[in-house]
């Protein structure tokens, strides 16, 4: 297994180019700067074919981890500079902060997204799950009992009990750990919606969604109700969720632009009007009014008022 992480796989340039070209063709990815705030960009985030996820160190809001199809990048200065950390050669689909730890999940290999049924997921492959207890400087691979060795599509933390971690696999199975990812138990063998993004909000409720069918809410992660919204292009794309660690009713969702909910994901309103598709989004852990987001034009954004307004910082 170790060879999977130390050996750099060659990216199939033609496949990645074709994949991205399809998104440019439908206008989902744009190089234009989002129109809400006109701030001159500094250094862009590291290039990757796909931007999945983000987490902020529990101890320092300037320490940011960015999960991409090229692995994990870490910034210790609020996104001014970056360096690669963690297991190499991992398509890092999820990063979450839980207590004093940061967990990462994904699958080996560089290919970002595949079609599966009516939706899209990360590619099939062996599960990767790792933990950092030093703010993302180093990661330790985990091999929990009860969790099948299959692509980790998304991780989610219960904001009311941060030792409770959910792992959604790309086949739609949802698992829960109550001991910090040392062991997992099956919650549901079929999520009921396309397995893409998921989060736990107030009252142990769930939000979930994907790029094609939009967003949903559930009380048990088994039956779901659609939560209508309109993104900046009039669509219903869901990329990732982030739940305020001090107020689980306050949820951010990336799409074409950024959406915000103040009722645990039941209703949404546009917080950042943009022509750019956004992916990673995260809250600072100890300063809950601070949130970050990354656009697919390699822009990095910050909110200091709980996601109500945003400014481009790089």
Buried (B, 14 or more C-beta within 10 A) or exposed (E): EEEBBEEEEEBEEEEBEEBBEEBEEEEBBBEEBBEBEEBEEEEBBBEBBBBBBBBBBBEBBBBBBBBBBBBBBBBBEBBEEBEEBBBBBBBBBBBBBBBBBBBBBBBBBBBBBEEBEEBBBBBEBBBBBBBBBEBBBEBEBBEBEEBBEBBBBBBBBBBEEBBBBBBBBBBBBBBBBBEBBBBBEEBBEEBBBBBBBBBBBBEBBBBBBBBBBBBBBBEEBBEBEEBEBBBBBEBBBBBBBBBBBEBBBBBBBBBBBBBBBBEBBBBBEBBBBBBBBBBBBBBBBBEBBBBBBBBBBBBBBBBBEBBEEBEBBB
